[in-house]
Amino acid sequence: MAGQKISAPKGVSEYVPGRSRAFEFVRDNLISPAKLAGYQLIELPVFEDTDLFTRGVGESTDVVSKEMYTFEDRGGRSITLRPEGTAGVMRAVIEHGLDRGQLPVKVWYSGQFFRAERPQAGRYRQFYQVGIEAIGLEDPAIDAEVIAIADAGFKALGLSKYRLEITSLGDAQSRAAHRTDLVKFISTLKLDEATAERARINPLRLFDDKREEMRAAMADAPLLLDYLNEVSRTQFEQVQKYLDALGITYVINPRMVRGLDYYTGTTFEFVHELLGAQSGIGGGGRYDGLMEQLGGQSLSGIGFGLGVDRALLAAEAEGVIATSEFVSDLFIIPLGEPAKVQALVIASKLRSHGKTVEIAFGDRALKGAMKGADKAGAKHVIVLGEAELASGTVEFKEMETGHTSSVKIDSLLEVL
């Protein structure tokens, strides 16, 4: 009796051929500018000690309070699937002593992240991100470089219908002055118990509340940008100066707080106009104090996380990327056992030189094999039979034009 079909878990984003080709294109182009700027790969576990995220991300955030996939392992330890990238990177930097060497530490990462959210278009329980972190220096020029790398990634995809929003969340002194007045303002509002508790832990969280009644209630709340001291204000002005010099367009959004508690100073988000409610395609900011909070030195850092799923949706919405089929350089159709042996040898040699080569397996008839070559999107096709093996020459067909020419088997690499 056949077993019952099993489906993927609800809310998981997965990519199969040929959409996986578009996904791969987006992921690689988003991270390429970071590699050109000297950022190096850091590969981390997808699960960590739960305490890393409660301490690092912040207990007042929705991520920690509502969205984490947390479980007990066989040793009785509390483990959480990573909901974001920065805390894990910081843990690894401290653990491996990277902060004791050349600063800034510049790393990039990519992979799956997990949040127990209500699935909808552009919002998944398993999603993909690429990200970078620059740790160890407080130079505003690094802030501008990090933002420019993200912008270059989106431009590499051909995206244009997005905007960059920036703000500053200030230093500890600026936030303390603002918090005093913000708490006074919030005390005049009628809040439900859960919202009041969130405000008690971190009053800035109320700026991030998406409910219309809360947006209206917070309309006249004091804004942190108005409380920046001279140091924070000067740093934010310098970041803007560098972005202007780079020709990067931005708007200042004084109500932006992002969804994580560790952000300080420069904070930014990229918003795409064609994605509806889930319009954020990436963002990040500076996080003074996070390393110290996780048991390391008192070093600053800045980074971003870019959503590969949403960037792909944005690229498709703008019509700048197609879900293209897999394309091979050469499709070999062997006729008979001796030809199959030779096809394997030819394919192996060409692949060793970086060519994508497929073989028509299964002893299909010539007509069926040619259909297979067409479906595979092959650029060129050769047929190997007794005559071709004897002469060492094949008919080399260009599939797009239908043009054929005689080519020596030993010369296929040069012709390709």
JOLIN-V530257 format. One record per run of one state. SS is the DSSP state (a for helix, b for strand, c for the rest). FROM is the first residue (numbers start at 1). LEN is the number of residues. If there is no record, write none. Layout:
ss: {SS,SS}
from: {FROM,FROM}
len: {LEN,LEN}
This chain:
ss: {c,b,c,a,c,b,c,b,a,c,a,c,b,c,b,c,a,c,a,c,b,c,b,c,b,c,b,c,a,c,b,c,a,c,a,c,a,c,a,c,a,c,a,c,b,c,b,c,b,c,a,c,b,a,c,b,c,a,c,b,c,a,c,b,c,a,c,b,c,b,a,c}
from: {1,12,13,19,37,40,42,47,50,57,62,68,70,73,78,82,86,96,98,101,105,115,120,121,123,124,126,136,140,157,162,169,172,187,193,202,203,209,212,218,224,228,230,246,251,253,264,273,280,287,290,294,301,308,319,330,335,337,353,357,360,366,376,380,385,386,392,393,399,404,409,416}
len: {11,1,6,18,3,2,5,3,7,5,6,2,3,5,4,4,10,2,3,4,10,5,1,2,1,2,10,4,17,5,7,3,15,6,9,1,6,3,6,6,4,2,16,5,2,11,9,7,7,3,4,7,7,11,11,5,2,16,4,3,6,10,4,5,1,6,1,6,5,5,7,1}
